[in-house]
Amino acid sequence: MVSKRLSRLEGHRRKFMAVIDATPECERAVHYAGRRAQNTNGSLVMLYVIPEGDFQQWLGVEQIMRAEAREEAEAVMAKVAQKVRETIGIDPEIVIREGNAAEEINAAIEEDRDIAILVLAAGSAKEGPGPLVASLAGRTAAFPIPVTVLPDTLSDDEIDALC
């Protein structure tokens, strides 16, 4: 069970969360979430989950591998955040976590009770719609807030028209 959302209470703003990963469709999810946040006086949370890796090396190697993964995540997030600032004009909140994606998404939602909408985008690759959307369809992951899934065919202009 999810904690009560606070986004409608005075002093709170509804947050749209987009997951940043290596998939090309995450850009559409960020664009949609950012536009919805902008148009509804909300805010945007961008979540990057560093996958559970084989960090079970010697202590020194493990620390280096974790640091490199963190640096890569920070670089990706800085690039995406800059694009959001330039194209949408809002400053996104950046969250970086390590672990299983579905578990970390749920944990972020539980910890930030202003997050009210999770935005994902379906991919068009022959492998399927993307790992998070596939997990929703297969019900291996369930999220405690509404999830908006964008079709893979929408352009930025079409997304802007929807928002």
Disulfide bonds with the S-S distance in Angstrom:
none
